Amino acid sequence: MEEIKVNIFNLVGNGDCTLPEDGDKIFDILKKTLNDDKKVIISFKNINSITSAFLNSAVGKLYGEFEESKIKESLKIEDMLIEDKIILKRVISGAKLYFEDPERMINSIKKILGEEDE
């Protein structure tokens, strides 16, 4: 299986991965690569700031498009700081829960925020 390396720093243009829009750029590349049945290595070399919003857009959305097994076998993360790996694990857990039953998740959030229908 062909392998592609994606350098996040080069795609984002700096060391700050904070914007969901930047995450969308990464998602588009990852989605195409997985659809083409290729493996992808994501390098976070020289990245010093990552938000969950960026990771939700870049990686979390993959769980709405692909089976978890496909993502696990096709996606590899490199050069990520330990604290960022913790954020990524939370994002992945949340994405899996959300895409398992989006309506239930939305209703739970509305309930927590007090926005549920009376």
SULDA-V568681 format. One record per residue. PHI is phi in whole degrees, -180 to 180 (none if undefined). Layout:
PHI, PHI
This chain:
none, -66, -122, -120, -107, -112, -95, -61, -55, -65, -76, -80, 96, -162, -90, -110, -104, -119, -92, -58, -61, -67, -62, -61, -61, -66, -56, -58, -68, -64, -61, -63, -63, -68, -63, -85, 56, -112, -88, -134, -107, -103, -101, -103, -61, 71, -93, -114, -148, -134, -111, -66, -61, -63, -67, -61, -70, -79, -114, -56, -64, -60, -71, -89, -111, -132, -68, -57, -61, -64, -64, -62, -81, -106, -118, -131, -106, -129, 59, -102, -65, -56, -65, -75, -64, -64, -62, -61, -62, -65, -62, -65, -60, -64, -64, -63, -62, -61, -74, -67, -157, -56, -64, -62, -65, -63, -63, -63, -64, -61, -63, -62, -85, 73, -106, -71, -65, -76
